[in-house]
Amino acid sequence: MVRNPAHDARNAAILRAIALGLWALVLLRSCVDGRLDLLLRRSFHPLVALSGVVLLLLALLQARWAFGSAAEAPSGRPPQTRPPKTGPPKTGPLAAAPRATASQDELPARSRRLNPAERRDGWTALATALLAALLLALPPNPSFADLAAQRPPDEGSAGELSFVLPPAQRSLTDWVRLLRSQPDPALFDGDPVRISGFVLPMPNQPPQLARLLVRCCLADATPVGLPVRWPAGRPAPEADQWLAIEGRMALEPGPSGASLVVVPSTVRSIARPRYPLEP
């Protein structure tokens, strides 16, 4: 069977349209179902949605070109040859040379098999389409504790804060920034605390309650945490578990001087919040 290059090009275009459409669906669905909140800062979500719309338009254009060119594609059958005219052969210098008819074996190689570039293009489109389908079926579920263990802690500036919330309204990151800006931890001894975060194991120390700070996405995430005096007689909380803690700040002596530690009065397990990344 003779392979039609036009049909092969159309099939490759259809695969590209499917791959672009699936990736557009991945981006648009991620903006709707909340999975993007696990990977990217919220201020960049409109860019992802716009990228999904652009990919969807490209997929529609690719599909229109593929199916629009189908009507113009040749049938792929070998050319018909006219039977030779019968009659006495002509002689002399003006006699026409016999015409050579091309058999199927003599057809160009590109008519029987795909060009290597076209074959590679088709396989690439198929692989990207399968990857997009896999992302749609298996949403991301990152481990914040594992990611934080592989990143250096945030060492942001300890400048003066322009606004300080009341103690009971401060988030975990608010407390971290406030303690960096104030050199005397005794100022906050006894302040009420109401924070939430994930459990971050620490080497040779009790686990901390932590959050991830991001400027753009998980690629630049850095952990910040507060030490916690966990209740005695209870097993240590599991890594990556999300907890809500209510209690107070207390001074605790250490080798480099007194520091603040969270003393919980209540500790309860919570679901991972919808917006787990902190700006």
ROZA-786779 format. One record per residue (C-alpha): chain; x negated, y, z negated. Coordinates in steps of 0.5 Angstrom, whole numbers, plus 2048, in hexadecimal, padded with zeros to 3 digits. Each point is the difference from the previous one (the first is absolute). Example, Ala and Ser with C-alpha at 12.3 -4.5 7.8 and 13.67 -1.06 7.14 Angstrom:
LUMLO   cadena    xx    yy    zz
LUMLO        A   7E7   7F7   7F0
LUMLO        A   7FE   807   802
END
This chain:
LUMLO   cadena    xx    yy    zz
LUMLO        A   800   800   800
LUMLO        A   7FD   807   802
LUMLO        A   800   805   7FA
LUMLO        A   802   807   802
LUMLO        A   7FC   805   7FD
LUMLO        A   806   805   800
LUMLO        A   803   7FB   7FB
LUMLO        A   7FA   7FF   7FC
LUMLO        A   800   808   7FF
LUMLO        A   807   800   7FF
LUMLO        A   800   7FB   7FA
LUMLO        A   7FA   804   7FD
LUMLO        A   803   806   800
LUMLO        A   806   7FD   7FC
LUMLO        A   7FC   7FD   7FB
LUMLO        A   7FD   807   7FF
LUMLO        A   807   803   7FF
LUMLO        A   802   7FA   7FB
LUMLO        A   7F9   802   7FC
LUMLO        A   801   807   800
LUMLO        A   808   7FF   7FE
LUMLO        A   7FE   7FC   7FA
LUMLO        A   7FB   804   7FE
LUMLO        A   805   806   800
LUMLO        A   804   7FC   7FC
LUMLO        A   7FB   7FF   7FB
LUMLO        A   7FF   807   7FF
LUMLO        A   807   802   800
LUMLO        A   802   7FB   7FB
LUMLO        A   7FA   801   7FC
LUMLO        A   803   807   7FF
LUMLO        A   807   7FE   7FE
LUMLO        A   7FF   7FA   7FC
LUMLO        A   7FB   803   7FB
LUMLO        A   7FA   7FB   802
LUMLO        A   7FC   807   802
LUMLO        A   800   802   7F9
LUMLO        A   7FB   7FB   7FE
LUMLO        A   7FB   802   805
LUMLO        A   801   807   802
LUMLO        A   801   807   7FC
LUMLO        A   807   802   801
LUMLO        A   7FE   807   804
LUMLO        A   7FD   7FC   806
LUMLO        A   806   7FC   801
LUMLO        A   803   804   805
LUMLO        A   7FA   7FF   804
LUMLO        A   801   7F9   800
LUMLO        A   808   800   802
LUMLO        A   7FD   805   806
LUMLO        A   7FB   7FB   802
LUMLO        A   806   7FA   800
LUMLO        A   804   805   804
LUMLO        A   7FB   801   805
LUMLO        A   7FE   7F8   801
LUMLO        A   807   7FF   801
LUMLO        A   801   805   806
LUMLO        A   7F9   7FD   803
LUMLO        A   803   7F9   7FF
LUMLO        A   807   802   804
LUMLO        A   7FB   803   805
LUMLO        A   7FC   7FA   801
LUMLO        A   807   7FC   800
LUMLO        A   803   804   805
LUMLO        A   7F9   800   805
LUMLO        A   800   7F8   7FF
LUMLO        A   807   7FF   802
LUMLO        A   801   805   805
LUMLO        A   7FA   7FD   804
LUMLO        A   803   7FA   800
LUMLO        A   805   802   806
LUMLO        A   7FA   802   804
LUMLO        A   7FB   7FA   7FE
LUMLO        A   7FF   7FB   806
LUMLO        A   803   7F9   7FF
LUMLO        A   7FA   7FC   800
LUMLO        A   801   7FC   805
LUMLO        A   7FA   7FF   805
LUMLO        A   801   804   807
LUMLO        A   803   7FC   806
LUMLO        A   7FC   7FF   806
LUMLO        A   803   800   807
LUMLO        A   7FF   7F9   804
LUMLO        A   7FB   801   805
LUMLO        A   802   801   807
LUMLO        A   800   7FA   805
LUMLO        A   7FD   801   807
LUMLO        A   7FA   7FF   804
LUMLO        A   7FA   803   7FC
LUMLO        A   7FD   806   803
LUMLO        A   7F9   800   803
LUMLO        A   7FB   806   801
LUMLO        A   7FD   805   7FD
LUMLO        A   807   803   7FE
LUMLO        A   803   7FA   7FD
LUMLO        A   802   801   7F8
LUMLO        A   7FC   7FD   7FB
LUMLO        A   805   7FB   7FC
LUMLO        A   803   803   7FA
LUMLO        A   7FE   7FD   7F9
LUMLO        A   806   7FE   7FC
LUMLO        A   7FF   801   7F8
LUMLO        A   801   7FA   7FC
LUMLO        A   802   800   7F9
LUMLO        A   7F9   7FD   7FE
LUMLO        A   7FD   806   804
LUMLO        A   804   805   7FC
LUMLO        A   7FC   805   7FC
LUMLO        A   7FF   7FE   7F9
LUMLO        A   804   806   7FD
LUMLO        A   806   7FD   803
LUMLO        A   800   7FA   7FC
LUMLO        A   7FD   802   7F9
LUMLO        A   800   806   7FC
LUMLO        A   7FB   805   800
LUMLO        A   7FC   7FF   7F9
LUMLO        A   801   807   7FE
LUMLO        A   808   7FF   801
LUMLO        A   7FF   7F9   7FC
LUMLO        A   7FD   804   7FB
LUMLO        A   805   805   800
LUMLO        A   805   7FB   7FF
LUMLO        A   7FD   7FD   7FA
LUMLO        A   7FF   806   7FD
LUMLO        A   807   802   800
LUMLO        A   802   7FA   7FE
LUMLO        A   7FC   800   7FA
LUMLO        A   802   807   7FE
LUMLO        A   807   7FE   800
LUMLO        A   7FF   7FA   7FC
LUMLO        A   7FC   804   7FB
LUMLO        A   806   805   800
LUMLO        A   805   7FB   7FF
LUMLO        A   7FC   7FD   7FA
LUMLO        A   800   807   7FD
LUMLO        A   808   800   800
LUMLO        A   801   7F9   7FD
LUMLO        A   7FB   801   7FB
LUMLO        A   800   807   7FC
LUMLO        A   7F9   802   7FD
LUMLO        A   800   7FF   7F9
LUMLO        A   7F9   803   7FD
LUMLO        A   7FD   7FF   7FA
LUMLO        A   7FE   806   7FD
LUMLO        A   7FC   7FD   7FA
LUMLO        A   7FC   7FC   805
LUMLO        A   7FF   807   804
LUMLO        A   7FE   804   7FA
LUMLO        A   7FB   7FB   7FE
LUMLO        A   7FC   801   807
LUMLO        A   800   808   800
LUMLO        A   7FC   805   7FB
LUMLO        A   805   803   7FB
LUMLO        A   802   807   802
LUMLO        A   7FB   806   7FE
LUMLO        A   804   806   802
LUMLO        A   7FF   807   7FD
LUMLO        A   801   801   7F9
LUMLO        A   802   808   801
LUMLO        A   806   803   7FD
LUMLO        A   807   7FE   801
LUMLO        A   804   805   803
LUMLO        A   806   7FD   7FC
LUMLO        A   801   7FB   7FA
LUMLO        A   806   7FC   7FF
LUMLO        A   803   7FF   7F9
LUMLO        A   7FD   7F9   7FE
LUMLO        A   806   7FC   801
LUMLO        A   801   802   807
LUMLO        A   7F8   7FF   802
LUMLO        A   7FF   7FA   805
LUMLO        A   7FA   7FC   7FF
LUMLO        A   7FC   804   805
LUMLO        A   802   806   7FD
LUMLO        A   7FD   7FE   7F9
LUMLO        A   7FA   7FE   804
LUMLO        A   7FF   806   803
LUMLO        A   802   804   7FA
LUMLO        A   7FB   7FC   7FC
LUMLO        A   7FA   802   805
LUMLO        A   802   807   7FF
LUMLO        A   800   800   7F9
LUMLO        A   7F9   7FE   7FC
LUMLO        A   803   7FF   7F9
LUMLO        A   804   7FA   800
LUMLO        A   803   802   7F9
LUMLO        A   804   805   803
LUMLO        A   805   7FA   802
LUMLO        A   800   7FC   7FA
LUMLO        A   807   7FE   7FF
LUMLO        A   803   802   806
LUMLO        A   806   7FC   803
LUMLO        A   7FE   7FC   806
LUMLO        A   805   7FD   805
LUMLO        A   7FC   7FD   806
LUMLO        A   801   7FA   805
LUMLO        A   7FB   7FD   804
LUMLO        A   7FD   7F9   802
LUMLO        A   7FB   7FC   7FC
LUMLO        A   7F9   801   802
LUMLO        A   7FB   7FB   7FD
LUMLO        A   7F9   803   7FD
LUMLO        A   7F9   7FD   800
LUMLO        A   7FF   7FF   7F8
LUMLO        A   806   804   7FE
LUMLO        A   807   7FF   7FF
LUMLO        A   804   801   806
LUMLO        A   803   807   802
LUMLO        A   806   803   803
LUMLO        A   7FE   803   806
LUMLO        A   803   803   807
LUMLO        A   7FD   801   807
LUMLO        A   7FE   807   802
LUMLO        A   800   801   808
LUMLO        A   7FF   806   804
LUMLO        A   803   7FC   807
LUMLO        A   800   7F9   7FF
LUMLO        A   7FE   7FA   7FC
LUMLO        A   7F9   800   804
LUMLO        A   7FE   806   7FC
LUMLO        A   804   7FE   7F9
LUMLO        A   7FC   801   7FA
LUMLO        A   803   7FD   7F9
LUMLO        A   801   804   7FA
LUMLO        A   802   7FD   7F9
LUMLO        A   801   801   7F9
LUMLO        A   7FD   7FC   7FA
LUMLO        A   806   7FC   7FC
LUMLO        A   800   7FD   7F9
LUMLO        A   804   7FA   802
LUMLO        A   804   7FD   7FA
LUMLO        A   7FC   7FB   7FC
LUMLO        A   802   7F9   800
LUMLO        A   803   800   807
LUMLO        A   7FD   7FD   807
LUMLO        A   7FD   806   804
LUMLO        A   804   802   806
LUMLO        A   7FF   7FD   807
LUMLO        A   7FC   804   805
LUMLO        A   804   804   805
LUMLO        A   806   7FF   7FB
LUMLO        A   804   807   800
LUMLO        A   802   802   7F9
LUMLO        A   803   806   7FD
LUMLO        A   7FD   803   7F9
LUMLO        A   803   804   7FB
LUMLO        A   7FC   802   7FA
LUMLO        A   7FB   805   7FE
LUMLO        A   7F9   803   801
LUMLO        A   7FA   7FE   7FB
LUMLO        A   7F9   801   7FF
LUMLO        A   7FC   7FA   800
LUMLO        A   7F8   800   7FE
LUMLO        A   7FB   7FE   805
LUMLO        A   7F9   7FF   802
LUMLO        A   800   807   803
LUMLO        A   805   803   7FB
LUMLO        A   807   800   7FF
LUMLO        A   805   7FF   806
LUMLO        A   807   800   801
LUMLO        A   804   7F9   801
LUMLO        A   807   7FF   801
LUMLO        A   804   7FD   7FA
LUMLO        A   806   7FD   802
LUMLO        A   807   7FF   7FC
LUMLO        A   803   7FD   806
LUMLO        A   7FE   7FC   806
LUMLO        A   804   7FD   805
LUMLO        A   7FF   7FD   807
LUMLO        A   803   804   806
LUMLO        A   801   7FF   807
LUMLO        A   7FB   803   805
LUMLO        A   802   807   801
LUMLO        A   802   802   807
LUMLO        A   7FB   806   801
LUMLO        A   7FA   7FC   7FC
LUMLO        A   7FA   805   803
LUMLO        A   7FF   806   7FD
LUMLO        A   7FD   806   803
END
